[in-house]
């Protein structure tokens, strides 16, 4: 069974190099809403089985759409 893992890597600031791991798209989007940060300040790495997707400097709407498409892709 291929499970989705989404790594949100901190790119700037005093926590540079820190990351959070999420297992679904709503949790990732909730993280950005909760912290008040913008996704373009982070590197997003999503894995599902042998597939990997890397996202850098993107707006919240496009990020959510791309992660949802990646999550349901076979």
N, C-alpha and C positions, 0 to 999 in steps of 0.2 A: 504494500500500500504506500503510495506516494503522498507524503504530507508536505504541506506548504509551510515554509519558514521564511519570515521576512526580517532581515537585519537592517536596523536603522543606525547608521554609523555617523557619529558626530564629526563634523568637518572643521568647525571653527571654535574658537573660544577656549576657556580654561579646561573644558572636558574633552579636548581633542583626543580622538582615539577611543572614547567610550562608545558602547553600542547597546541597543536594546533589541530583544528578539520577540517577535510576535508570530502568532499562528493563523491570523485572519486579517482581512483588509479593514473591517470596522475598528479593530483594536489599533491599527496603525493610524488611521484617520482620527480616532479619539485621542491618541497621544499628541498629535499636532494641535488639536483643538484645546486640549487640557493645558498644554505647556505654552500655548500662544506663539509657538515658533512657526516658521515657514519651511516647507519641504525643500526649497532650493538651498538651504543651509546644511543639508544632510546628503549622504550617499545612501541609496536604498539598494539592497541586494536581496533578491527573492530566489529561493530554490524550491524545486518540487521534483523529487526523484533525481533524474540525471539532467534536468533542465535548469538553467540559471538565467536570471535577468538582472541587469545592472542599470540603475536609473540615477542620473545626476542632473541637478539644476532643472527642476520641473515644477509646474504650478500644481496646486492641490487637486483641481478637477481632473487634469490629465493623469496625475499619479493614481488617483482612485480608479479611473477607467482602465489604465494599463494593468494595474495589479489585479483587478477583477477579471480581465481577459486572460491573464496569465494563470489565475487560480482555476478557471473552468476549462482551460485548454488541456487536451489529452496528450 
